[in-house]
Amino acid sequence: MSEYADIARHFEGDFAEATLKEQREDGLFRHIEFSAPKSMNRLIVVTWPYNLLVAGSHGSYHFERYGNDTEDMFDWLRDSRPNPGSWASKLVNGRDSVEEYDRSLMVAAINERVAEAIADDWAPEGLQGAVSEEILGSHLLDTKDTAFQLVSEFQHGMTYRSECSCGQFEDFEGHDSYSSAATWEFYKHKADGKKHKVKVRQTAGFDFDDFTEWTVDKVGYHFVYQCHAAVWAIGQYDAARKAVAA
Protein backbone atom coordinates (compact mmCIF):
# COMPACT_ATOMS: atom_id res chain seq x y z
CA MET A 1 0.00 0.00 0.00
CA SER A 2 1.33 3.42 -0.96
CA GLU A 3 0.81 4.85 2.54
CA TYR A 4 3.35 2.34 3.86
CA ALA A 5 5.88 2.73 1.03
CA ASP A 6 8.40 4.67 3.13
CA ILE A 7 8.32 2.05 5.87
CA ALA A 8 8.78 -0.73 3.32
CA ARG A 9 11.85 1.04 1.91
CA HIS A 10 13.19 1.52 5.43
CA PHE A 11 12.89 -2.20 6.11
CA GLU A 12 14.44 -3.17 2.78
CA GLY A 13 17.42 -0.92 3.48
CA ASP A 14 17.90 -2.34 6.96
CA PHE A 15 17.88 -5.96 5.80
CA ALA A 16 19.57 -5.58 2.41
CA GLU A 17 22.48 -7.56 3.85
CA ALA A 18 21.12 -10.11 6.32
CA THR A 19 21.90 -13.69 7.19
CA LEU A 20 19.36 -16.40 8.03
CA LYS A 21 19.83 -18.86 10.85
CA GLU A 22 17.36 -21.67 11.54
CA GLN A 23 17.23 -22.24 15.28
CA ARG A 24 14.48 -24.84 15.06
CA GLU A 25 12.77 -26.69 12.23
CA ASP A 26 10.22 -29.24 13.40
CA GLY A 27 7.18 -29.23 11.13
CA LEU A 28 4.92 -26.37 12.19
CA PHE A 29 7.28 -25.51 15.02
CA ARG A 30 9.87 -23.12 13.65
CA HIS A 31 12.31 -20.57 15.01
CA ILE A 32 14.25 -18.59 12.44
CA GLU A 33 16.42 -15.51 12.93
CA PHE A 34 17.93 -12.88 10.68
CA SER A 35 20.88 -10.73 11.58
CA ALA A 36 21.74 -7.52 9.74
CA PRO A 37 25.02 -6.33 11.31
CA LYS A 38 25.35 -3.30 9.02
CA SER A 39 22.09 -1.76 10.30
CA MET A 40 22.37 -3.48 13.71
CA ASN A 41 18.90 -5.00 13.31
CA ARG A 42 17.61 -8.42 14.27
CA LEU A 43 14.47 -10.23 13.18
CA ILE A 44 12.99 -13.32 14.84
CA VAL A 45 10.07 -15.36 13.51
CA VAL A 46 8.57 -18.20 15.54
CA THR A 47 5.61 -20.39 14.59
CA TRP A 48 3.49 -23.06 16.20
CA PRO A 49 0.05 -24.28 15.12
CA TYR A 50 -2.25 -21.30 14.42
CA ASN A 51 0.30 -18.88 15.89
CA LEU A 52 3.07 -16.66 14.59
CA LEU A 53 5.40 -14.41 16.54
CA VAL A 54 7.49 -11.77 14.81
CA ALA A 55 9.99 -10.02 17.05
CA GLY A 56 13.29 -8.22 17.03
CA SER A 57 14.61 -4.67 16.88
CA HIS A 58 11.21 -3.18 16.00
CA GLY A 59 9.07 -4.87 18.60
CA SER A 60 7.28 -8.12 19.26
CA TYR A 61 3.87 -8.99 17.79
CA HIS A 62 1.92 -12.19 18.32
CA PHE A 63 -0.63 -13.25 15.70
CA GLU A 64 -3.18 -15.98 16.32
CA ARG A 65 -5.64 -17.11 13.68
CA TYR A 66 -7.73 -20.26 13.75
CA GLY A 67 -9.00 -21.54 10.42
CA ASN A 68 -8.81 -24.35 7.92
CA ASP A 69 -5.87 -22.71 6.18
CA THR A 70 -3.98 -21.24 9.13
CA GLU A 71 -2.61 -24.19 11.06
CA ASP A 72 0.65 -23.28 9.36
CA MET A 73 0.78 -19.52 9.73
CA PHE A 74 3.40 -19.28 6.99
CA ASP A 75 0.62 -20.29 4.59
CA TRP A 76 -1.43 -17.32 5.79
CA LEU A 77 1.22 -14.75 4.91
CA ARG A 78 3.16 -16.48 2.13
CA ASP A 79 3.34 -14.43 -1.10
CA SER A 80 0.92 -11.84 0.30
CA ARG A 81 1.16 -8.07 0.27
CA PRO A 82 1.55 -6.61 3.76
CA ASN A 83 -1.80 -5.34 5.02
CA PRO A 84 -1.18 -3.94 8.53
CA GLY A 85 -4.64 -2.37 8.81
CA SER A 86 -6.31 -5.77 8.45
CA TRP A 87 -3.67 -7.88 10.18
CA ALA A 88 -3.86 -5.79 13.34
CA SER A 89 -7.19 -7.47 14.14
CA LYS A 90 -5.39 -10.85 14.26
CA LEU A 91 -3.10 -9.81 17.11
CA VAL A 92 -3.51 -11.58 20.43
CA ASN A 93 -3.40 -8.21 22.18
CA GLY A 94 -5.92 -6.68 19.79
CA ARG A 95 -5.79 -3.83 17.31
CA ASP A 96 -5.71 -1.19 20.04
CA SER A 97 -2.29 -2.42 21.11
CA VAL A 98 -0.69 -1.13 17.89
CA GLU A 99 -2.76 1.99 17.21
CA GLU A 100 -1.52 5.52 17.85
CA TYR A 101 -3.01 8.98 17.56
CA ASP A 102 -2.47 10.69 14.22
CA ARG A 103 -2.73 14.48 14.38
CA SER A 104 -3.16 14.72 10.62
CA LEU A 105 -6.31 12.55 10.77
CA MET A 106 -7.73 14.81 13.47
CA VAL A 107 -7.00 17.92 11.38
CA ALA A 108 -8.57 16.29 8.32
CA ALA A 109 -11.74 15.44 10.25
CA ILE A 110 -12.02 19.00 11.60
CA ASN A 111 -11.50 20.57 8.18
CA GLU A 112 -14.00 18.20 6.60
CA ARG A 113 -16.79 19.17 9.04
CA VAL A 114 -16.09 22.88 8.58
CA ALA A 115 -16.02 22.53 4.78
CA GLU A 116 -19.35 20.69 4.86
CA ALA A 117 -20.97 23.46 6.92
CA ILE A 118 -19.67 26.14 4.54
CA ALA A 119 -20.69 24.19 1.43
CA ASP A 120 -24.20 23.61 2.81
CA ASP A 121 -24.47 27.34 3.58
CA TRP A 122 -25.26 27.10 7.27
CA ALA A 123 -21.87 27.96 8.75
CA PRO A 124 -21.91 31.05 11.01
CA GLU A 125 -19.85 33.99 9.79
CA GLY A 126 -16.18 33.71 10.70
CA LEU A 127 -16.30 29.96 11.38
CA GLN A 128 -13.20 29.03 9.41
CA GLY A 129 -11.11 31.74 11.05
CA ALA A 130 -12.30 30.78 14.51
CA VAL A 131 -11.45 27.11 13.95
CA SER A 132 -8.01 28.02 12.63
CA GLU A 133 -7.23 30.24 15.60
CA GLU A 134 -8.83 28.30 18.46
CA ILE A 135 -8.20 24.72 17.35
CA LEU A 136 -5.78 24.28 14.45
CA GLY A 137 -3.38 26.81 15.93
CA SER A 138 -3.35 25.18 19.37
CA HIS A 139 -0.63 22.89 20.72
CA LEU A 140 -3.41 20.96 22.48
CA LEU A 141 -4.10 19.30 19.14
CA ASP A 142 -0.84 17.36 19.51
CA THR A 143 -2.23 14.73 21.90
CA LYS A 144 -5.43 12.76 21.53
CA ASP A 145 -7.10 13.51 24.87
CA THR A 146 -6.49 17.25 24.75
CA ALA A 147 -7.43 17.39 21.07
CA PHE A 148 -10.82 15.81 21.71
CA GLN A 149 -11.37 18.11 24.68
CA LEU A 150 -10.59 21.11 22.47
CA VAL A 151 -13.00 19.91 19.79
CA SER A 152 -15.77 19.05 22.25
CA GLU A 153 -15.68 22.50 23.85
CA PHE A 154 -15.62 24.49 20.61
CA GLN A 155 -18.71 26.52 19.73
CA HIS A 156 -19.13 29.38 17.28
CA GLY A 157 -22.06 31.67 16.59
CA MET A 158 -24.39 29.79 18.92
CA THR A 159 -27.89 31.16 19.52
CA TYR A 160 -30.67 29.68 21.63
CA ARG A 161 -34.35 30.30 22.18
CA SER A 162 -36.36 29.72 25.33
CA GLU A 163 -39.96 28.86 24.50
CA CYS A 164 -42.93 28.42 26.80
CA SER A 165 -46.10 26.49 26.15
CA CYS A 166 -47.99 29.70 26.79
CA GLY A 167 -46.49 31.23 23.65
CA GLN A 168 -43.86 33.50 25.13
CA PHE A 169 -40.24 33.16 24.01
CA GLU A 170 -36.92 34.96 24.05
CA ASP A 171 -33.79 34.64 21.90
CA PHE A 172 -30.27 34.65 23.28
CA GLU A 173 -26.87 34.93 21.60
CA GLY A 174 -23.31 35.50 22.69
CA HIS A 175 -20.84 33.66 24.89
CA ASP A 176 -23.31 32.79 27.66
CA SER A 177 -26.32 32.36 25.40
CA TYR A 178 -27.18 28.84 26.54
CA SER A 179 -26.91 29.71 30.22
CA SER A 180 -29.05 32.80 29.69
CA ALA A 181 -31.67 30.79 27.84
CA ALA A 182 -31.72 28.13 30.53
CA THR A 183 -32.08 30.61 33.39
CA TRP A 184 -34.89 32.49 31.62
CA GLU A 185 -37.24 29.78 32.86
CA PHE A 186 -36.50 30.56 36.49
CA TYR A 187 -35.93 34.29 36.56
CA LYS A 188 -37.93 35.84 33.73
CA HIS A 189 -40.67 33.37 33.02
CA LYS A 190 -41.02 31.00 35.91
CA ALA A 191 -42.51 27.64 35.00
CA ASP A 192 -44.73 26.09 37.63
CA GLY A 193 -44.98 22.70 35.91
CA LYS A 194 -48.72 23.09 35.34
CA LYS A 195 -49.48 26.28 33.44
CA HIS A 196 -46.06 26.73 31.86
CA LYS A 197 -43.68 24.26 30.24
CA VAL A 198 -40.43 25.80 29.06
CA LYS A 199 -37.84 24.27 26.71
CA VAL A 200 -34.56 25.54 25.30
CA ARG A 201 -33.50 24.83 21.73
CA GLN A 202 -30.54 25.79 19.58
CA THR A 203 -31.50 28.05 16.69
CA ALA A 204 -28.12 28.61 15.04
CA GLY A 205 -24.40 28.04 15.46
CA PHE A 206 -21.74 25.42 14.89
CA ASP A 207 -20.21 22.76 17.10
CA PHE A 208 -18.59 19.38 16.46
CA ASP A 209 -21.48 17.18 17.52
CA ASP A 210 -20.21 13.96 15.89
CA PHE A 211 -16.59 13.90 17.07
CA THR A 212 -17.02 10.67 19.05
CA GLU A 213 -17.39 8.84 15.72
CA TRP A 214 -14.14 10.13 14.24
CA THR A 215 -11.28 7.78 13.43
CA VAL A 216 -8.07 9.55 14.39
CA ASP A 217 -5.80 6.57 15.05
CA LYS A 218 -3.55 4.60 12.72
CA VAL A 219 -1.43 1.49 13.15
CA GLY A 220 2.02 2.38 14.42
CA TYR A 221 5.25 2.56 12.45
CA HIS A 222 6.97 -0.37 14.15
CA PHE A 223 4.00 -2.70 13.63
CA VAL A 224 3.89 -1.86 9.91
CA TYR A 225 7.65 -2.45 9.75
CA GLN A 226 7.29 -5.90 11.30
CA CYS A 227 4.44 -6.82 8.93
CA HIS A 228 6.79 -6.20 6.01
CA ALA A 229 9.47 -8.10 7.90
CA ALA A 230 7.27 -11.17 8.38
CA VAL A 231 6.37 -11.47 4.69
CA TRP A 232 9.99 -10.96 3.65
CA ALA A 233 11.23 -13.50 6.21
CA ILE A 234 8.89 -16.19 4.90
CA GLY A 235 10.12 -15.57 1.36
CA GLN A 236 13.73 -15.84 2.50
CA TYR A 237 12.96 -19.01 4.42
CA ASP A 238 11.24 -20.62 1.43
CA ALA A 239 14.14 -19.73 -0.86
CA ALA A 240 16.64 -21.22 1.59
CA ARG A 241 14.64 -24.45 1.89
CA LYS A 242 14.46 -24.79 -1.89
CA ALA A 243 18.21 -24.24 -2.16
CA VAL A 244 18.84 -26.98 0.38
CA ALA A 245 16.48 -29.37 -1.39
CA ALA A 246 18.20 -28.70 -4.70
Contacts in CASP RR format, 6 or more apart in sequence:
PFRMAT RR
TARGET T0000
AUTHOR 0000-0000-0000
METHOD contacts of the structure
MODEL  1
MSEYADIARHFEGDFAEATLKEQREDGLFRHIEFSAPKSMNRLIVVTWPY
NLLVAGSHGSYHFERYGNDTEDMFDWLRDSRPNPGSWASKLVNGRDSVEE
YDRSLMVAAINERVAEAIADDWAPEGLQGAVSEEILGSHLLDTKDTAFQL
VSEFQHGMTYRSECSCGQFEDFEGHDSYSSAATWEFYKHKADGKKHKVKV
RQTAGFDFDDFTEWTVDKVGYHFVYQCHAAVWAIGQYDAARKAVAA
1 81 0 8 1.000
1 82 0 8 1.000
1 83 0 8 1.000
4 82 0 8 1.000
4 84 0 8 1.000
4 224 0 8 1.000
4 228 0 8 1.000
7 221 0 8 1.000
7 224 0 8 1.000
7 225 0 8 1.000
7 228 0 8 1.000
8 82 0 8 1.000
8 228 0 8 1.000
10 225 0 8 1.000
11 225 0 8 1.000
11 228 0 8 1.000
11 229 0 8 1.000
11 232 0 8 1.000
12 228 0 8 1.000
12 232 0 8 1.000
13 39 0 8 1.000
14 36 0 8 1.000
14 39 0 8 1.000
14 41 0 8 1.000
15 34 0 8 1.000
15 36 0 8 1.000
15 39 0 8 1.000
15 41 0 8 1.000
15 43 0 8 1.000
15 229 0 8 1.000
15 232 0 8 1.000
16 36 0 8 1.000
16 38 0 8 1.000
17 36 0 8 1.000
17 37 0 8 1.000
17 38 0 8 1.000
18 34 0 8 1.000
18 35 0 8 1.000
18 36 0 8 1.000
18 41 0 8 1.000
18 43 0 8 1.000
18 236 0 8 1.000
19 34 0 8 1.000
19 35 0 8 1.000
19 36 0 8 1.000
20 32 0 8 1.000
20 33 0 8 1.000
20 34 0 8 1.000
20 236 0 8 1.000
20 237 0 8 1.000
20 240 0 8 1.000
21 32 0 8 1.000
21 33 0 8 1.000
21 34 0 8 1.000
21 35 0 8 1.000
22 30 0 8 1.000
22 31 0 8 1.000
22 32 0 8 1.000
22 237 0 8 1.000
22 240 0 8 1.000
23 31 0 8 1.000
23 32 0 8 1.000
23 33 0 8 1.000
24 30 0 8 1.000
24 31 0 8 1.000
28 47 0 8 1.000
28 48 0 8 1.000
28 49 0 8 1.000
28 71 0 8 1.000
28 72 0 8 1.000
29 47 0 8 1.000
29 48 0 8 1.000
30 45 0 8 1.000
30 46 0 8 1.000
30 47 0 8 1.000
30 74 0 8 1.000
30 237 0 8 1.000
31 44 0 8 1.000
31 45 0 8 1.000
31 46 0 8 1.000
32 44 0 8 1.000
32 45 0 8 1.000
32 46 0 8 1.000
32 233 0 8 1.000
32 237 0 8 1.000
33 42 0 8 1.000
33 43 0 8 1.000
33 44 0 8 1.000
33 45 0 8 1.000
34 42 0 8 1.000
34 43 0 8 1.000
34 44 0 8 1.000
34 233 0 8 1.000
34 236 0 8 1.000
35 42 0 8 1.000
36 42 0 8 1.000
36 43 0 8 1.000
40 57 0 8 1.000
41 56 0 8 1.000
41 57 0 8 1.000
41 58 0 8 1.000
42 56 0 8 1.000
42 57 0 8 1.000
43 54 0 8 1.000
43 55 0 8 1.000
43 56 0 8 1.000
43 57 0 8 1.000
43 229 0 8 1.000
43 233 0 8 1.000
44 53 0 8 1.000
44 54 0 8 1.000
44 55 0 8 1.000
44 56 0 8 1.000
45 52 0 8 1.000
45 53 0 8 1.000
45 54 0 8 1.000
45 55 0 8 1.000
45 230 0 8 1.000
45 233 0 8 1.000
45 234 0 8 1.000
45 237 0 8 1.000
46 52 0 8 1.000
46 53 0 8 1.000
46 55 0 8 1.000
47 53 0 8 1.000
47 72 0 8 1.000
47 73 0 8 1.000
47 74 0 8 1.000
49 71 0 8 1.000
49 72 0 8 1.000
50 64 0 8 1.000
50 65 0 8 1.000
50 66 0 8 1.000
50 67 0 8 1.000
50 70 0 8 1.000
50 71 0 8 1.000
50 73 0 8 1.000
51 62 0 8 1.000
51 63 0 8 1.000
51 64 0 8 1.000
51 73 0 8 1.000
52 62 0 8 1.000
52 63 0 8 1.000
52 64 0 8 1.000
52 73 0 8 1.000
52 74 0 8 1.000
52 76 0 8 1.000
52 77 0 8 1.000
52 230 0 8 1.000
53 60 0 8 1.000
53 61 0 8 1.000
53 62 0 8 1.000
53 63 0 8 1.000
54 60 0 8 1.000
54 61 0 8 1.000
54 63 0 8 1.000
54 226 0 8 1.000
54 227 0 8 1.000
54 229 0 8 1.000
54 230 0 8 1.000
54 233 0 8 1.000
55 61 0 8 1.000
55 226 0 8 1.000
56 226 0 8 1.000
58 222 0 8 1.000
58 225 0 8 1.000
58 226 0 8 1.000
58 229 0 8 1.000
59 222 0 8 1.000
59 226 0 8 1.000
61 91 0 8 1.000
61 98 0 8 1.000
61 223 0 8 1.000
61 226 0 8 1.000
62 91 0 8 1.000
62 92 0 8 1.000
62 93 0 8 1.000
63 73 0 8 1.000
63 87 0 8 1.000
63 90 0 8 1.000
63 91 0 8 1.000
63 92 0 8 1.000
64 90 0 8 1.000
64 91 0 8 1.000
64 92 0 8 1.000
65 73 0 8 1.000
65 76 0 8 1.000
65 90 0 8 1.000
69 75 0 8 1.000
69 76 0 8 1.000
70 76 0 8 1.000
74 234 0 8 1.000
74 237 0 8 1.000
77 230 0 8 1.000
77 231 0 8 1.000
77 234 0 8 1.000
78 234 0 8 1.000
78 235 0 8 1.000
78 238 0 8 1.000
79 235 0 8 1.000
80 231 0 8 1.000
81 231 0 8 1.000
82 224 0 8 1.000
82 227 0 8 1.000
82 228 0 8 1.000
82 230 0 8 1.000
82 231 0 8 1.000
83 227 0 8 1.000
84 98 0 8 1.000
84 219 0 8 1.000
84 220 0 8 1.000
84 223 0 8 1.000
84 224 0 8 1.000
84 227 0 8 1.000
85 95 0 8 1.000
85 219 0 8 1.000
87 227 0 8 1.000
88 94 0 8 1.000
88 95 0 8 1.000
88 98 0 8 1.000
88 99 0 8 1.000
88 219 0 8 1.000
88 223 0 8 1.000
89 95 0 8 1.000
91 97 0 8 1.000
91 98 0 8 1.000
95 219 0 8 1.000
98 219 0 8 1.000
98 220 0 8 1.000
98 223 0 8 1.000
99 217 0 8 1.000
99 218 0 8 1.000
99 219 0 8 1.000
99 220 0 8 1.000
100 217 0 8 1.000
100 218 0 8 1.000
100 219 0 8 1.000
100 220 0 8 1.000
101 143 0 8 1.000
101 144 0 8 1.000
101 147 0 8 1.000
101 216 0 8 1.000
101 217 0 8 1.000
102 216 0 8 1.000
102 217 0 8 1.000
102 218 0 8 1.000
103 141 0 8 1.000
103 142 0 8 1.000
103 147 0 8 1.000
105 214 0 8 1.000
105 215 0 8 1.000
105 216 0 8 1.000
105 217 0 8 1.000
105 218 0 8 1.000
106 141 0 8 1.000
106 144 0 8 1.000
106 147 0 8 1.000
106 151 0 8 1.000
106 214 0 8 1.000
106 216 0 8 1.000
107 136 0 8 1.000
107 141 0 8 1.000
109 211 0 8 1.000
109 214 0 8 1.000
109 215 0 8 1.000
109 216 0 8 1.000
110 131 0 8 1.000
110 135 0 8 1.000
110 136 0 8 1.000
110 151 0 8 1.000
110 208 0 8 1.000
113 208 0 8 1.000
113 210 0 8 1.000
114 123 0 8 1.000
114 127 0 8 1.000
114 128 0 8 1.000
114 131 0 8 1.000
114 206 0 8 1.000
117 123 0 8 1.000
117 127 0 8 1.000
117 206 0 8 1.000
118 127 0 8 1.000
118 128 0 8 1.000
123 206 0 8 1.000
124 156 0 8 1.000
124 157 0 8 1.000
124 204 0 8 1.000
124 205 0 8 1.000
124 206 0 8 1.000
126 156 0 8 1.000
127 156 0 8 1.000
127 157 0 8 1.000
127 206 0 8 1.000
130 156 0 8 1.000
131 154 0 8 1.000
131 156 0 8 1.000
134 150 0 8 1.000
134 154 0 8 1.000
135 141 0 8 1.000
135 150 0 8 1.000
135 151 0 8 1.000
135 154 0 8 1.000
138 150 0 8 1.000
140 146 0 8 1.000
140 147 0 8 1.000
140 149 0 8 1.000
140 150 0 8 1.000
141 147 0 8 1.000
141 150 0 8 1.000
144 216 0 8 1.000
144 217 0 8 1.000
147 216 0 8 1.000
148 211 0 8 1.000
151 208 0 8 1.000
151 211 0 8 1.000
152 208 0 8 1.000
152 211 0 8 1.000
154 207 0 8 1.000
154 208 0 8 1.000
155 205 0 8 1.000
155 206 0 8 1.000
155 207 0 8 1.000
156 205 0 8 1.000
156 206 0 8 1.000
156 207 0 8 1.000
157 173 0 8 1.000
157 174 0 8 1.000
157 204 0 8 1.000
157 205 0 8 1.000
157 206 0 8 1.000
158 173 0 8 1.000
158 174 0 8 1.000
158 177 0 8 1.000
158 178 0 8 1.000
158 202 0 8 1.000
158 204 0 8 1.000
158 205 0 8 1.000
158 206 0 8 1.000
158 207 0 8 1.000
159 171 0 8 1.000
159 172 0 8 1.000
159 173 0 8 1.000
159 174 0 8 1.000
159 177 0 8 1.000
159 202 0 8 1.000
159 203 0 8 1.000
159 204 0 8 1.000
159 205 0 8 1.000
160 171 0 8 1.000
160 172 0 8 1.000
160 173 0 8 1.000
160 177 0 8 1.000
160 178 0 8 1.000
160 180 0 8 1.000
160 181 0 8 1.000
160 200 0 8 1.000
160 201 0 8 1.000
160 202 0 8 1.000
160 203 0 8 1.000
161 169 0 8 1.000
161 170 0 8 1.000
161 171 0 8 1.000
161 172 0 8 1.000
161 181 0 8 1.000
161 200 0 8 1.000
161 201 0 8 1.000
161 203 0 8 1.000
162 169 0 8 1.000
162 170 0 8 1.000
162 172 0 8 1.000
162 181 0 8 1.000
162 182 0 8 1.000
162 184 0 8 1.000
162 185 0 8 1.000
162 189 0 8 1.000
162 198 0 8 1.000
162 199 0 8 1.000
162 200 0 8 1.000
163 169 0 8 1.000
163 198 0 8 1.000
163 199 0 8 1.000
163 200 0 8 1.000
163 201 0 8 1.000
164 189 0 8 1.000
164 191 0 8 1.000
164 196 0 8 1.000
164 197 0 8 1.000
164 198 0 8 1.000
165 196 0 8 1.000
165 197 0 8 1.000
165 198 0 8 1.000
166 195 0 8 1.000
166 196 0 8 1.000
168 189 0 8 1.000
170 181 0 8 1.000
170 184 0 8 1.000
170 188 0 8 1.000
170 189 0 8 1.000
171 203 0 8 1.000
172 178 0 8 1.000
172 180 0 8 1.000
172 181 0 8 1.000
172 184 0 8 1.000
178 200 0 8 1.000
181 200 0 8 1.000
182 200 0 8 1.000
184 198 0 8 1.000
184 200 0 8 1.000
185 191 0 8 1.000
185 198 0 8 1.000
185 200 0 8 1.000
189 196 0 8 1.000
189 198 0 8 1.000
190 196 0 8 1.000
191 197 0 8 1.000
191 198 0 8 1.000
END
